[in-house]
């Protein structure tokens, strides 16, 4: 059946899915040496006293000094805060926010991985909205505009530098809370592939698999559209072709640039299409055990693919083709199985454990993990409905 759209002209479409799409993205400065633009970027969004959030590892690698220098060369007077750990904690956000207020800063700048960037977003929320950061869990609960955000990611995977997400650990309940708001999309992201060369191998592997999960879950999300599909498919190709190469040749330029682009495109896809059951599950394990998020996604992704193929197997065929799988003469269900196997092979190649038990998950943890997964915002856009028993079964398969 054709649908006609009224107006000065008419369009005819066979598509059943809605054709209207929104696509939010920051201004992007991309390429080797891009960090030199950090000061100018902060200046353009009104900075005078930028609040620079990073962590001790990034500082030790030398990137904080370089960033500080670029900010000062632009005539700015930055204040540094490095009290952030992986899976940023609620109390770390509170401390950073109080230091931000006491310093009289304005624009918030983050140089680091997803933890630094999420913490920066959380500080920005409190700066204009007040209260407890955990009270903003869910969708569109940040109602007041926040200070400008300028991000420089140091990993090739989290997508936090372009996303409307912030994930913070509730240290009382031992869960991660997901905050989703259009206000959290940064103003400018400065993507310099040079920063990726100082990642330890395990972080390189984890963030790369995180980016691949973003691409696959965005493509299969209920909220996908033709704009997110384009970036998700290209990201999946770039990541699967280049992640292994970056593990072997740390300083080779082209694979690093490709991974930086793949992570960026996956981030642009998922911030607009949202995610699915893999992230909903991995957030719970990360909150309970403070386990590395990307490693959890690498373990859970093959199981999520097979589960979702039970409802929408045809969505995995373009993904499989994008990563180089010959799908001719295969049913859609078989294609999804082969894609899941390919993802697991990549995880093996980069040294990710085969099961959650290697990270400390026990059978006795599964009931609470399954219950809390059902409350994660990422589950809302998963292509297949899941109840508590099904989620628990997936956790057991992944042990």
N, C-alpha and C positions, 0 to 999 in steps of 0.2 A: 504494500500500500504506500502510495506517495503522500507526503504531507506538504501542504502549501503554506508558505509564510507570507502574510499580507504586508503591504507597504508599497512604496513607489515601484518596487520590482518584486518578483517572486522567486523563491528557490524551491526546488523539488529535492527531496531526500528520501532514501530508503532506510536510513538509519533509525533505529528505535531508541537509542540512547539520547539523552539531552545533548544539544549541540552548543549550549552556552557554557563558557568556561571562564573562570578567573585564574590569573597566574601572577602570583606575587614573587618578587625577587629583589634583592638589593642591587645597588650599583656594584659592579664587579670590576676589580682591577686584577688582571691575571698575567702571570708569566714570571720567568726567572728575574730576580731583582725587584719585584713589585713591592717588597717591603719598604723600599726607599720612598714610596708614595704615602706611607702611613701618616706622616705629619700633615701633608697637604690634605689628605682625606679627612683627618680630624678637624682641621681648620675649616674645611668647606661646610661641615655640619655645625659650626659654631663653637668649637673648643677654644678655651683659654687655659683651663687647668684640667686636662684630661686625667681620668682615673684609670691607670693601666693595671689590668688583672692578668697574672700569669702564674706559673708554679715553679718550684725549685729546679725541676729538671730542665725546663726551658731556659731558666736563668743560667744554669750550669753550661748549657749548650752554647751560650753566647747570644741568643736571639733577643733577650731582654735588653741587653746593653745596646744592641744595634737599633732596636725599636725606640729606646729611650733617646738615643742620639738623633734619630730622624724626627722625633717629636720636638726636641729642643731646637733643632735646626730650623723648624718651621715657626719658631718664636713662641712655643708653648711651654708651660710649666707643669710637667706631669708629676703625679704621685703614684708610687708603685705599691701593689699589694700582691703577695705571692702565697697567701695562706690557703691554698686550694689543693685538695687531694683528688685522686680518681673517684668517680661517682660522688660529686660534690654533696656535702652534707648540709642539713638545715642550719646547724650552728655555725658552719663556715660562712654561709651566706649572711647570717646575722652579723658576724664580726666584720666581714667585708663592708657591709652596708653602713655600719656605725663609723668605720674608718672613712668611708666615702663622705658621709655627712660632716664629720669633724674636719675634713680636709678642704671643704668648700669647693669641691670639684664639680665639673659639669658633664662633658661628654665621657662616656665609658668606652674604653678600648680594651680588647682582649687579644693577647698573643699566646696561643697555646692550642691544646686539643679541645675536645667537646666539653670536658669538665670545666675548663677555664671559661669557655664561651657560655655555657649554661649558667655558671655562677654570675657572670657579668650580666646576663639577662635578668637573673633573679634580683641582683642589686638594683637594676634599673626599675624593676617592678616596684620594689619597696620605696625607692626614691620618690615616686609620685603617687603611689597608691597606699603605702603604709601597711601596717598589720603584720601578720605571720605569713611567710612565703608559702607554707603548706595549704593555706586557705584558698590559694589560687589554682589548686589542682582541678583539672577538667578543661572545658572548652569555653573561651570567651569570658573569663571572669576578671580579666585585666581591663578595667573600664576607662582609666585615665591615661592620657599619653605619657610615654616614658622618655627619659633622656636619650639623645642620639647614641647609636651603637656603631662602633667601627671594629671589625674583626679581622684577625690575621691567623688563619688556621695553621697548625704545625703538624697535622696528621692528614692522611688521605682517606678519610672515611666517615667522620661523624655527621657531616652536613649541617652541623649546628650553626655555621657561619652564614647560612642562607635560609635557615628554617624558622618556622613560627613555633617551634617547640623549645621547652626547657625541661629537663628532667632532674629532679632533686631528691636526695635520699632523706626519708623520714626516719631519723635515728631512734625514735621511740617505738614505732610500729615495725621497723625493719622492712620497709617497703619503699619503692621508688614512686614518686608522684609525677605525673606528666601534666605540664601546663601548656596549653595550646591557645595561642592568641595571635591575631594578625599584627598586633603591636610589637611582637617579638622578632619580626623579620628585621634584621639589621639594616641600617642605612647604607653602609658600604662594607664590602668584604674585599680584603687584599690577599690574593692567593699567590704566594710565592713558593714554587716547587722546591727551592733551595732548602726551605725549612724541614722538608721531609727526610733529608739525608741523615739527620741526627736521631731519628726514631730508632729505638731498639727493635730487633727483628720481631719480637713477640708483639710489640705495639703495631708495627707495620702490617703484620699478618692480621691482627684483630681488627684494625680500622679498615683494612681493605675488604674483609669479609662483611663488616658492618655496612660499607658502601654498597656491596653487591646485594645485601639483604634489602637495603633501601630501594634499589633499582627494581628488584623482583617484586617486592611487596607493593611498591607504587604502581607497577604495571598491572598487577592483579587486583588492586584495591577497587572497591565499589565506587570510589570517588574519582577514578582515573578519567582523563580526557585526552584528546588528541595532542595537546601541548605537553602534558606530562608523559604520555607514551613515547614521544620522540626522544626526550631526554633519558627516560628509563632504559630504553633499548640500547641507545648509544653508550650509556654508562655501563651496562652489563657487558657489552663487547669490550670496551676499554679496560675494564677491571679484570676480566678473565684472561685477557691477552697479556696483561702487563704486571699483575701482582707478583707472580712467580719470578719474573725477571728482576723486579726490584729487590727481591730477597737475595739474589745472587750477585747483582751488580748495583751496589748501593748508590754509587755516584753517577751512574750513567744517566744522561739528561733525559732522553726521550721517554723511557719508561716512567720516570718520575713525573714528567710533565703530563703524560697520559693518565697516570693515576690521580694527579691533582685535578685534571679535567673530569675524569670519571666520577670522582667523589663529589665534585661540584655539581655535575649534571644529575647525579643520583639525589643529591640534596634538593635541587630545584624541583625534581619530580616528586619526592615524598612530602615536601612541605606543602605542596598543592593537592596531592592525591591522598595524603595521610598513609598509614601503614596497615599492619595486620597482626595476625595471631603470633607470629614469631617475635615481634617486638613486645607484644603484650606479655608473653611468657618470659622473655629474657629480662624485662624490667623487674619482674618479681624475684627472680634468682639473684639479680644484681643487688636488689634491696636487702634480701635476706643474708647474703653471704659476702657482699661487697666484691663480687666476682667481676672480671673484665667483660664489659658489655659486648664488644665485638666477637670475643671468643664464644660467648653464649649464643650469639646469632649464628656463628659458623656451625656450631653443633646442632642448633635447632632448625636451621633453614631447610635441610633436606626433608625433615619430618613435616614441616609446615607446607612444603610444596606438595608432598603426597597427600596430606590431609585436604588441602584446598582443591586438588585435582578431582576429588570426589564430587565437587559441585560445579567447577568451571575449568575442565581440563583444557579447553581450546585456547585459553589465555596463555598457556605455557608454550605453545608452538612458536609464536614470534620470538619469545625469549630464548628458546632453544636454538633457533636459527641465528639469533644475534650472537650467541656464544660459540657458534661454529658447529652445531650438531646437524647432521643430515637427517631431516625429518621425513623424507620421502618414504612412502609405504609403511608408515607407522600410525597407529591410532593416537588420538590426543592423549589418552591415558598412558600409553607407552612412552610418548614423548616426555610427559611429566616425570615418569620414572627415570628416564635416561638423564634428564636435566638434574634431578635430585642426586643421581650418582655422580654427575660431573661436578656438582657443587661439593659433594663429599670428597671427591678426589682432589679438588683444589685445596680444601681444608687440610687434607692429609699432607699435601705437598708443602704447605707452609707451616706445618707443625702444630695444628690445632687438635686437641684430644678428641677421641671419638664419642665420648659420652660425658654427661653432666656429673657422673660420680667422680670423675677425675678432678673436678673443681670443688668437691665436698658436698654435693647434693645427695641426700639419703632418701630412701623410700618413705621414711616417716615425715619428710618435708613436703611430700607431694600434695596431701590434702589442702594444706594452707596455701601452697603455691597455686593450685588450681582455683581455689576460691578467690584469691586476690586478682588473678588474671582476668576474671570476669568483670572486674571494675576498672580495668585499664582502658583509657580512651582509644588506644590503637585498635582494640577489638571491634569497634563500631564499624570500621570500613573493611573488615576482612570479608572476602567473597563468600565464605561459608559460615553459617551459624555454628556456634560451638557451645555446648553445655559443660557443666562442671565435670561430668564423667568423661567426656571426650577430651577435655584439656588434661585431666589426670592421666588418661591413657597415653596421650602424646608425651607427657613428662616421663612416664615409665618407659616408653619406647626409646627416649633419648638418654636414659640413664646409662 
